[in-house]
Structure formats: structure tokens, C-alpha cells
Amino acid sequence: MFGRSYTPIGMSDVIFLGFLVICLVLLVGITVTMVYFIIRYSRKRHPQAEQIPGNIPLEIIWTVLPTVLVLGMFYYGWVGFKTLRQVPGDALQISVTGRMWTWTFEYPNGLKANTLKVPVKKAVNLNLISADVLHSFFVPAFRIKEDAVPGMKTYLWFQAEREGTYDVFCSEYCGTGHSGMLSKIEVVSQDVFDQWYAGETAKPVKAPDGAALVVSAGCTGCHSLDGSRIVGPSLKGIFGEKTHVLTDGVERDIVVDEDYIRRSLLEPGKDVVEGYPAIMPAQTQLSAEEIDAIIDYLKTLK
Ligand code: CUA
């Protein structure tokens, strides 16, 4: 019934529907029998209690039937689990990093992105790691979910059968920005994918781009670019401005300069803008050039 051609999507749906039908049949059967017994053997209709000495054929039936049923359900559950764990050998390998509060995808050629683009009808294996706390990579449309655990490698695979855009969620509570830890999987034809992939690979290595970095590093999950308040202070027009911060619990005024931005990225707990929670994770994954690019970009955000 389940050849290797089955993907987690088909597998999960078939097993889920099978179990649902079994449960529905049992629910209806048990309820109908119960109601029948209540009526048939009510005191009014059946005033004299009867001693029943036992019924061997009945005992055998209600022992063997549930055993076979439960073992059968276990078998298909196990087959389904094996399908989820056995990645086809020709799968496209992609690294996924969960970090408060973004997902970053890295392709074999080193290309990094915040949304995942993959070819249709092609097995894709996602190797998950976490840079900080527990996250969980969840794609409801593909029936897959797996934890991203700090210090541990986990994986999951899928094969999209139709082109389209699918939602990615984080399904493990990971702090203030958890509900915003969203991404997309864009499924395109093999041709479109190959062209895009070759094009991105051929691009010359360019200097870090601050505007792209504030998105890819996850800054915009908490800091707006338009002056509105999300989790942390907006990044709009802050460069050169005075701000009120708490340093080791002591209030003081400082001017937002290059040093302050660099410090805020690497040691976010040092000077925390008053009125905001001190929850930002240190962005130690950023290189010195990347931090300079972010600083240059913030200067332009008037
Ligand atoms: Cu990451 Cu919730």
C-alpha cells in the first residue's frame, strides 16, 4: 500500500483518515449499543436481574478484534513514522537556522534567504539547528513539524506536489516574538528554480547590504522601520538622536552613534532604551562588516 513513492503529505493524510474512520465507526457502534441496552434492559422492561455465566465465543471476539485493530493501527503509525524519517537519497539538502525570531535557509551553494524557494515534485530535506532557544519548524500544508534544538541536529523532509506559496510557523513558544516567527515556502517549477538558483549563484559576492540585513538578521521582527512601536523601539530616525537608557539599572541620556548601535547589537542588555523589555538576543553571528552595513543603513533611515 505504501511504496517509496509516498511523501509525508500523502502518508499522513491516508493514515489520519483511516484512523478517523475507525474511530467514527467505534464511536457510533458503542453509542448505539449503549443506548439500546439502556432502553432494552431498563428496570421497567426488565425488572428481574439475570446472572450471566460467561460466553466463550464472545470473550474471544472482543479480545481478538481490538488486539488486531490496535496492532494494525500501530503498524500504520510505524510505517508513517518511518516515511517521515527516511529521507530519499536524491533530496535537495537545505540548512535551516531558527533564531529569535526568524528562520534562515541556506542552500548547498551558500546562498542564504529568509523564505524558502524549492522545485515542485522534488524531495527537500531540511537540516534544522537553533542559534538560541527551542523553536519548532511547522508547515501545516506539508504535514511536517520538527523541533529546532540548540546544540542538536534535527531534520525533516517534504515533497511539494503543487506549485504555490505555503506558510511556515514556529510552533514552540520561544519568547515575545514567537507569534511573528513566520516564513514562506515558495514552490516553483524545476525550470524556474534552476534559473533562479543559477542566477543567484552566479552573482558576484557583494558587500553586505544593511537594508537586507535588518530583515534577514531578524531585526524587523521587533523593530519597525516606520516609527511604529512593536516589541522594541523603532529604528526610524534614531541615528544622532538623544535617547534615554537604563545602564545597570541607572538612567542616563545618550546619543545614538555608531558605538551605541554596535554595542546594542553585540551586548543588547548593556544600555536598554527606557520603557522597553531587555529581551533582545545578542547578534554575535554578524560580522564586523555586516554591523557596519547596518549602521550605514540606519543613518539613512530618516
Ligand atoms: Cu521560534 Cu516560537
Residues whose N, C-alpha, C, O or C-beta is under 5 A from the ligand:
A	BS01	CUA	L134 H135 C170 S171 E172 Y173 C174 H178 M181
